[in-house]
Amino acid sequence: MEYKISNRLRTGAIILMILGALGVGYGFIDSHSVNEDNIVEFLANESHHDGEHATEAQGVEEVHGESTDDIEKDHGHGAEAEVEGHELSHEEHVLHQLHNRPYAALYVAAFFFFMISLGVLAFYAIQYAAQAGWSPVLFRVMEGITSYVLPGGLIVLLIVLVADSHIFIWMDENVVAHDALIQNKSSWLNKTWFMIRGLIFLGGWSTYRHFSRKFSVAQDLADINDNSNFKKNFRISAAFLVFYIYTESMMSWDWIMSVDPHWFSTLFGWYVFASMFVSGITVIALVTIYLKSKGLLEFVNDSHIHDLAKFMFGISIFWTYLWFSQFMLIWYANIPEEVTYFVTRIEDYNLPFFGMVALNFLFPLLLLMNSDYKRIPWFVVMAGVVILFGHYLDIFNMIMPATVGDRWFIGIPEIGSMLFFAGLFIFIVFTSLGKHPLLAKGNPFIKESEHFHY
Amino acid sequence: MASHYEAPIRRPLITGEKSFHDVTVDVARPVEGKANKAWWIVFSIALVAFLWGIGCIIYTVTTGIGVWGLNKTVNWAWDITNFVWWVGIGHAGTLISAVLLLFRQKWRMAINRSAEAMTIFAVFQAGLFPIIHMGRPWLAYWVLPIPNQFGSLWVNFNSPLLWDVFAISTYLSVSLVFWWTGLLPDFAMLRDRAVRPFQKKIYALVSFGWSGRAKDWQRFEEVSLVLAGLATPLVLSVHTIVSFDFATSIVPGWHTTIFPPYFVAGAIFSGFAMVNTLLIIMRKVCNLEDYITVQHIELMNIVIMLTGSIVGVAYITELFIAWYSGVEYEQFAFLNRATGPYWWAYWCMMSFNVFSPQFMWFKKLRTSIMFSFFISIVVNIGMWFERFVIIVTSLHRDYLPSSWTMFSPTFVDIGIFIGTIGFFFVLFLLYSRTFPVIAQAEVKTILKSSGERYKRIRENGDSLSGTG
């Protein structure tokens, strides 16, 4: 079945990108409207507007009193404050947070869409390695989504390069000079090595994606009894999964955990994996339902949707399991160097932090428990939207506390960034979907998959 | 459930020219026949080990925990090591029957019955340790929140040891129900075939009057699916809670967030290794090579390889984060494991768990029965060492150097462990003579789709009618 991205979708994607770019641009201009010259005025105005602040702090003097408290809560940039003789004034601190915001918003959105495509790539490889009989009809959908891995990943690295210490405090030489803890890590956490690692990860992932796509298409044209391309794909999928399990962990330590360079958790890599995996599967379901609604995937039946919805359900619970394990163990032991991570989040991000658990656990649990519901497209779409929003918040909760602290808000910079990357994602994915037929007809399991019924 | 079409590249799961009747006869043969000499010899050895273990337990309880090798610093060692080891082994059964059911893996059908039996017998052994390692085991019932004469004195629900009580007891009961439900049609088969009245009576009793009507089968399937859906989170949570015993603490080397999924992966790893050990022998002595084929062993080896690699990633993660954390206690804990007085245990663990499963990447090795058997034993030893290393090396050297010490087990520690191995084999040997060791009702559902004979008929384009 041939597919071409429709003009409407392409225009829509471009509009999203333009709107998003405007939002991002506004975010940068707006955040820099406060600078060294008018920050005192800004804070005074703010305390005047904000009821809570107004009662607590009558003047700038009082705000100064609060500042140590503020800075301690903010763990990542607490690094700045913990150093003797290098304590930032409250104004400088707030100014950093304000200036970090558009970068962080952009980074969260870029990583979110990138991780979706990487999650799909892992799912795709697992389907090959496990010789699944139900999913080959969805392979082309997955291949389309994974076309975003390379551009998406490069953009993430580019943002890191440009944003520098606006996101990763350990990239600020002044901070490192006064922080013994970060100095001890600098053989790992330095910009050059970080970028080289990032490129190695991306290189490995996109190489796999390139060849798996190539073999998958070649299998279409091959002779009926010639499964050599399939076998090659099987082998490289297994190899990729080994590479992936290591690099995914390291990528999460690098790209996310190191925004709080003092904090560490052994579970972190797998936790991020669960988030990307469930988001990826959700997007497979959404794209499949969209294409199906256009009448383009007549071989996909509601059993396929049912299976995808089961994965959304199961992996959502798995994500919650890992979230809870990480949270509970740190909460229970209450060791100061670890627990600050959650203290900041509970104090400053109460609603997004716990709201995310509701979105990522309770909603999928209740919505997708019933097997009939898992076969109703609009129901799966509803659940999918909730899950995706929940996992956006998950990434938001990982990045924002370390970069903007309690000055977070989901406003124009955040929404603009999301719109921009949503547009880019749709543009790249659907353009790629149009390049090859939507049925991987040469796959030896394709007939099993077409007749799949659960 | 599955489609009627099966891709030709899938290999048959039942080899030989089996018909439905052949399956029945093959499965019933060990139960209906008489035990041979070899069985009696092995049974006697297991029984002696079991009795020796009981002796050691009685000695411990009547004399005191001091007869073990524990000391004031290392106050958990063989007891909890064995506990976690047995619980871990018990996980593969549920994995095979529940998780593989959810993933529609047809190959599970030949092995699920024995894997579940193994689960239940292993959890029995595990369940002994929380009681006998108590100083006052006769007060063990105090862990239960029952109203009492002490002004309703209750337990504190904050302790992972109490969560263990709930986890293990729930796990045992759910596994037992799941196992028994699956046994109903098979017991009914034995009942219907029994010639001696005593056997008929027994199998009639345990098969609960199963008559195999359409409605019964439909509900049976649904119950299995629901139980599988419940057992999967259960199996994850049980070993997670076991891992919480360590991970909630503040002991360097114990307090780490990766423990929950990593213990679960380790449990699957060791559990599958034990299933492999048992089934490689069972297929031979019970003449079940047509059902438990080399492909089954290969697939189990792949699971072992996969979970072994996950465990390997976890080891490396722990090492990296210990360095990355900059916490010197944490760094020392891992340095001590690798180079301290228990270095040999650490390196046994590393080489047995991380390196040995990597041999399974070679098709020649993973399809070799001898090699699989060897590796399955190696993995089980390695996983025992894993628990030992985690528990003892973290305890014997932690925050205060003045509390540093060593641990060595006494003959009672060892005797109890040997006793549990004996008990396990007593139960498993009795099981293999009285229970249908293969879920024949399930195997019959895949005979026509995955049996060698039927696959050949279909590939030749002939009709299946009249071949039943």
Interface residues (C-beta under 8 A of the other chain):
Chain A: Q131 G133 L181 N184 K185 W188 N227 V242 I245 Y246 S249 W253 F264 S265 T266 L267 F268 G269 W270 G314 I317 Y321 L322 S325 Q326 M328 L329 I330 Y332 A333 I335 E337 P444 F445 K447 E448 H451 F452 H453 Y454
Chain B: M1 S3 H4 Y5 E6 A7 P8 I9 R10 L102 P233 L236 S237 T240 F244 A247 T248 S249 I250 H255 T256 T257 I258 F259 P260 P261 S309 I310 V313 A314 I316 T317 E318 F320 I321 Y324 S325 G326 V327
